[in-house]
C-alpha cells in the first residue's frame, strides 16, 4: 500500500452490536480430533 491514508472526523453512524459468530476454539479442536479419529478408523479398515 503506497497511497496515503486519509482520516476524517465524520461520525460512524448507527452502531449495531452483533452476536459472536466465530466458533469457540474448543469446538474447532474437537472437530480436528474427530476428523483424525475418522481417518485412523478408515486406515484400520483398509488393513
Secondary structure, 3 states (H helix, E strand, C coil): CCCCCCCCCCCCCCCCCCCCCCCCHHHHHHHHHHHHHHHHHHHHHHC
